[in-house]
Amino acid sequence: MTVGISDTLTFTVLEQGRLGVKSCERAKQVASMVIQTIKAGG
């Protein structure tokens, strides 16, 4: 999953392991935590 956080900056989250909906949900959770960390200045 590639996440755009500005017009010129993106990051990619990869989930390896089990296939299916749970993998996608885990990738979404990681992306959300990264965005929260960036917003907090970390």
C-alpha positions, 0 to 999 in steps of 0.5 A: 500500500502506498500512502501519500502524505503530501504532493511530493512525499509518499511511503509504502507499507508492505504486509508479508505473511498471511493472505486475505483481508487481515493482511490488508487491515494490518497494513492500514493500521501500520500506515495509520500509526506512521501518520500519527507519529509524523503528525506528533513530530516523531 
